[in-house]
Amino acid sequence: MNNIVIAINPSKDNEGKILSLVISKVTYVFSKSKVIVLNSYELNKYDFQEEVDLLIVLGGDGTLLGVARDINDRYDIPILGVNIGNLGFLSSIEIQDLDNALNKIKAKKYSIENRILLECKVGMENEEKSCKALNDVVIARGTLSRMARFEVFIDGKLYYEFKGDGIIIATPTGSTAYSFSAGGPFVYPDVDVITLTPICPHTRGMQPIVLKSSSKIEIKSENYNGEIYVTFDGQEVMEIKDNTSIIISKAKKTAKILLFEDYDYFKVLRKKILSN
């Protein structure tokens, strides 16, 4: 590997001890590689002049989600998520497994799993805003607002109208996050589908549904001039007006997650989601 980038969430390593340790391990195994260290929050501002062979992300799930969104449009870089946060469900490894992981990468004993992202386009007063999400797009009422009304269209056809707190459009990666808490199904990470899960629907007629990833989903919501928000991976948010058209579809590029042969999705699921 010629070029390796280490992106760290500085809030998880205030004294820089973890970063120093990781740099020493990476430079030892890949002594001839160029190593670039970046703040994970500033990755979207950085333009790589050379092709990057590996992006090591130091942080938790939130850090990996942000990095995946920031590089999606510009680069196809394999991501090795190293958990130094709390849950770390999305991470490829824990920090204590880094030595073994680096040696496996050098020996080319790994695979790249393509994870779909969502692209959300929101019509906003004579302009259209767009954002990506690796986990989910959530459309929901404000905390103190009354129950909102939602119209859900799939490929131009009305699926259902319902009143409730909101709706979650999730990728398989995001099926273990907010969607799961709202009653949505688990979906294996590399399955090519999108799920829709209502949040506290007032009618039982509105049920979660699994769609093919090529589906174009349009949602219009009305909260009678109350607050309605669209959030992306629980990190970016925009307020919208009643009856704003929100269109969600599969993004053109995928997130490339580096995994090893001994990675056991179900073991991680039991340990980090089902046991909590």
C-alpha positions as CSV (number, residue, x, y, z in Angstrom):
1,M,0.0,0.0,0.0
2,N,1.4,3.3,-1.1
3,N,-0.9,5.8,0.8
4,I,-2.7,5.3,4.0
5,V,-4.9,7.9,5.8
6,I,-5.7,7.8,9.5
7,A,-8.8,9.8,10.3
8,I,-9.3,10.2,14.1
9,N,-12.2,11.6,16.1
10,P,-10.2,13.9,18.5
11,S,-12.9,13.9,21.1
12,K,-12.2,10.2,21.6
13,D,-8.4,10.7,22.2
14,N,-7.9,14.0,24.0
15,E,-4.3,13.4,24.8
16,G,-3.3,11.8,21.5
17,K,-2.1,8.6,23.0
18,I,-4.2,6.3,20.9
19,L,-3.2,8.1,17.7
20,S,0.5,7.9,18.5
21,L,0.1,4.2,19.1
22,V,-1.8,3.6,15.9
23,I,0.8,5.6,13.8
24,S,3.6,3.6,15.3
25,K,1.9,0.3,14.5
26,V,0.9,1.3,10.9
27,T,4.4,2.7,10.1
28,Y,6.0,-0.5,11.4
29,V,3.9,-2.9,9.3
30,F,3.8,-0.6,6.2
31,S,7.3,1.0,6.5
32,K,7.3,2.2,2.9
33,S,3.8,3.7,2.9
34,K,3.0,7.4,3.2
35,V,0.8,8.0,6.2
36,I,-1.5,11.0,6.4
37,V,-3.3,11.9,9.7
38,L,-6.5,13.9,9.5
39,N,-9.2,15.1,11.9
40,S,-12.3,13.1,11.0
41,Y,-14.5,16.2,11.3
42,E,-12.4,18.0,8.6
43,L,-12.1,15.1,6.1
44,N,-14.6,16.7,3.7
45,K,-12.4,19.7,3.4
46,Y,-9.3,17.7,2.3
47,D,-8.4,17.0,-1.3
48,F,-6.2,13.9,-1.8
49,Q,-3.6,14.5,-4.4
50,E,-2.7,10.8,-4.7
51,E,-4.8,7.7,-4.7
52,V,-5.5,6.4,-1.1
53,D,-5.3,2.7,-0.6
54,L,-6.7,2.5,2.9
55,L,-8.6,4.8,5.3
56,I,-8.3,3.9,8.9
57,V,-11.1,5.5,11.0
58,L,-10.5,5.8,14.7
59,G,-13.7,6.5,16.6
60,G,-17.1,5.0,17.2
61,D,-20.1,4.4,15.0
62,G,-20.8,8.1,14.6
63,T,-17.3,8.8,13.4
64,L,-17.5,6.1,10.7
65,L,-20.9,7.3,9.6
66,G,-19.7,10.8,9.1
67,V,-16.5,9.7,7.3
68,A,-18.5,7.5,4.9
69,R,-20.8,10.4,4.0
70,D,-17.9,12.8,3.5
71,I,-15.9,10.7,1.1
72,N,-18.8,9.0,-0.8
73,D,-19.1,11.4,-3.7
74,R,-15.4,12.0,-4.2
75,Y,-13.4,8.8,-3.5
76,D,-13.6,5.0,-3.5
77,I,-11.5,4.2,-0.5
78,P,-11.7,1.0,1.6
79,I,-12.5,1.9,5.2
80,L,-11.1,0.1,8.2
81,G,-13.2,1.1,11.2
82,V,-11.3,0.8,14.5
83,N,-13.5,1.2,17.5
84,I,-12.2,3.5,20.2
85,G,-15.7,4.7,21.2
86,N,-18.5,3.0,23.0
87,L,-20.7,0.7,20.9
88,G,-18.6,0.3,17.8
89,F,-21.1,-2.0,16.0
90,L,-20.1,-0.7,12.6
91,S,-16.4,-1.0,13.2
92,S,-14.3,-3.7,11.6
93,I,-12.2,-4.3,14.7
94,E,-11.5,-3.2,18.2
95,I,-8.4,-1.2,18.9
96,Q,-6.7,-4.2,20.7
97,D,-6.9,-6.2,17.4
98,L,-5.1,-3.7,15.3
99,D,-1.7,-5.5,15.1
100,N,-3.4,-8.7,13.8
101,A,-5.5,-6.6,11.4
102,L,-2.6,-4.8,9.8
103,N,-0.7,-8.0,9.2
104,K,-3.7,-9.5,7.6
105,I,-4.1,-6.5,5.3
106,K,-0.4,-6.7,4.4
107,A,-1.0,-10.4,3.5
108,K,-4.1,-9.4,1.5
109,K,-6.3,-11.6,3.8
110,Y,-9.4,-9.4,3.8
111,S,-12.5,-8.6,1.7
112,I,-14.3,-5.4,0.8
113,E,-18.0,-5.3,1.6
114,N,-20.1,-2.7,-0.4
115,R,-22.6,-1.0,1.8
116,I,-25.3,1.1,0.1
117,L,-26.0,4.7,1.1
118,L,-29.1,6.7,0.6
119,E,-29.3,10.0,-1.2
120,C,-32.0,12.4,0.0
121,K,-33.2,15.4,-2.0
122,V,-35.3,18.0,-0.3
123,G,-37.1,20.8,-2.2
124,M,-36.4,24.0,-0.3
125,E,-37.9,27.3,-1.6
126,N,-36.6,27.5,-5.2
127,E,-33.6,25.2,-4.5
128,E,-32.9,21.6,-3.9
129,K,-30.8,20.4,-1.0
130,S,-29.1,17.0,-1.0
131,C,-27.5,14.8,1.6
132,K,-26.3,11.2,2.0
133,A,-26.8,8.7,4.7
134,L,-25.2,5.3,5.5
135,N,-27.6,4.4,8.3
136,D,-30.9,6.2,7.7
137,V,-33.0,9.2,6.7
138,V,-35.6,10.1,9.4
139,I,-38.5,12.5,8.9
140,A,-40.2,13.3,12.1
141,R,-42.2,15.9,14.0
142,G,-40.5,18.2,16.5
143,T,-40.4,17.3,20.2
144,L,-43.3,19.5,21.3
145,S,-45.2,19.3,18.0
146,R,-48.5,17.5,17.5
147,M,-48.8,14.3,15.6
148,A,-47.9,14.8,11.9
149,R,-49.4,13.4,8.8
150,F,-47.4,11.5,6.2
151,E,-47.9,10.5,2.6
152,V,-45.6,7.7,1.3
153,F,-45.1,7.1,-2.4
154,I,-43.0,4.3,-3.9
155,D,-42.0,4.6,-7.5
156,G,-44.8,7.1,-8.0
157,K,-47.5,5.0,-6.5
158,L,-49.2,5.8,-3.1
159,Y,-48.2,3.2,-0.5
160,Y,-50.0,4.7,2.5
161,E,-51.1,7.8,4.3
162,F,-50.8,7.8,8.1
163,K,-50.5,10.0,11.2
164,G,-47.7,9.5,13.7
165,D,-44.4,10.8,14.9
166,G,-42.4,10.0,11.8
167,I,-40.9,7.6,9.4
168,I,-37.4,6.0,9.1
169,I,-35.9,5.1,5.7
170,A,-33.0,2.8,6.4
171,T,-30.2,0.9,4.7
172,P,-29.3,-2.7,5.8
173,T,-26.4,-1.1,7.7
174,G,-28.9,1.1,9.5
175,S,-31.4,-1.7,10.2
176,T,-29.8,-2.3,13.6
177,A,-30.0,1.4,14.6
178,Y,-33.1,3.6,15.0
179,S,-35.2,1.4,12.6
180,F,-34.7,-1.6,15.0
181,S,-35.8,0.5,18.0
182,A,-39.0,1.5,16.1
183,G,-39.8,-2.1,15.2
184,G,-38.1,-2.5,11.9
185,P,-36.4,-5.8,10.8
186,F,-32.7,-6.7,10.9
187,V,-31.3,-6.9,7.4
188,Y,-27.9,-8.5,6.6
189,P,-25.5,-5.7,5.7
190,D,-24.7,-6.5,2.1
191,V,-28.3,-7.2,1.1
192,D,-29.4,-4.8,-1.6
193,V,-32.7,-3.4,-0.1
194,I,-34.2,-0.4,1.7
195,T,-36.6,-0.5,4.6
196,L,-39.4,1.9,5.7
197,T,-40.4,1.9,9.3
198,P,-43.1,4.2,10.8
199,I,-42.4,5.8,14.2
200,C,-45.4,5.5,16.5
201,P,-48.1,5.3,13.8
202,H,-51.6,6.2,15.0
203,T,-53.0,3.4,12.8
204,R,-52.0,-0.3,12.5
205,G,-52.4,-0.1,8.8
206,M,-49.0,1.5,8.4
207,Q,-46.5,-1.4,8.6
208,P,-42.7,-1.6,8.0
209,I,-41.9,-2.7,4.5
210,V,-38.8,-3.9,2.7
211,L,-38.2,-2.5,-0.8
212,K,-35.7,-3.2,-3.6
213,S,-32.9,-0.7,-3.5
214,S,-33.8,0.7,-6.9
215,S,-37.1,2.0,-5.5
216,K,-37.7,5.8,-5.5
217,I,-39.4,6.9,-2.3
218,E,-41.2,10.2,-2.0
219,I,-42.6,11.4,1.3
220,K,-44.7,14.5,2.0
221,S,-45.4,15.5,5.6
222,E,-47.7,18.0,7.2
223,N,-47.7,19.2,10.8
224,Y,-50.1,22.1,10.5
225,N,-47.2,24.6,10.7
226,G,-45.6,22.7,13.5
227,E,-42.0,21.5,13.4
228,I,-40.9,18.8,11.0
229,Y,-37.3,17.7,10.6
230,V,-35.2,15.6,8.3
231,T,-32.1,14.0,9.8
232,F,-29.3,12.1,8.2
233,D,-27.6,9.3,10.3
234,G,-28.8,11.2,13.4
235,Q,-26.0,13.8,12.8
236,E,-27.2,16.3,10.2
237,V,-30.6,17.9,10.4
238,M,-32.7,20.4,8.4
239,E,-36.2,21.8,9.2
240,I,-38.8,21.6,6.4
241,K,-42.1,23.2,5.8
242,D,-45.5,21.4,5.4
243,N,-45.9,19.3,2.2
244,T,-42.2,19.6,1.2
245,S,-41.3,16.9,-1.3
246,I,-38.6,14.6,0.1
247,I,-37.2,12.1,-2.3
248,I,-35.0,9.2,-1.2
249,S,-33.1,6.7,-3.4
250,K,-30.0,4.6,-3.4
251,A,-26.8,6.6,-3.9
252,K,-24.7,5.9,-6.9
253,K,-21.6,4.9,-4.9
254,T,-21.3,2.5,-2.0
255,A,-19.3,2.7,1.2
256,K,-16.4,0.2,1.0
257,I,-16.0,-1.5,4.4
258,L,-12.9,-3.7,4.9
259,L,-13.6,-6.9,6.8
260,F,-11.7,-10.0,7.6
261,E,-12.4,-13.7,7.2
262,D,-13.1,-14.2,10.9
263,Y,-15.6,-11.4,11.0
264,D,-18.9,-12.8,12.4
265,Y,-21.8,-10.5,11.9
266,F,-24.1,-12.5,14.1
267,K,-21.6,-12.7,16.9
268,V,-21.3,-8.9,16.8
269,L,-25.0,-8.5,16.6
270,R,-25.5,-10.7,19.7
271,K,-22.7,-9.0,21.7
272,K,-23.4,-5.3,20.9
273,I,-27.1,-5.1,20.1
274,L,-29.1,-8.1,21.4
275,S,-27.4,-8.3,24.8
276,N,-28.0,-4.6,25.6
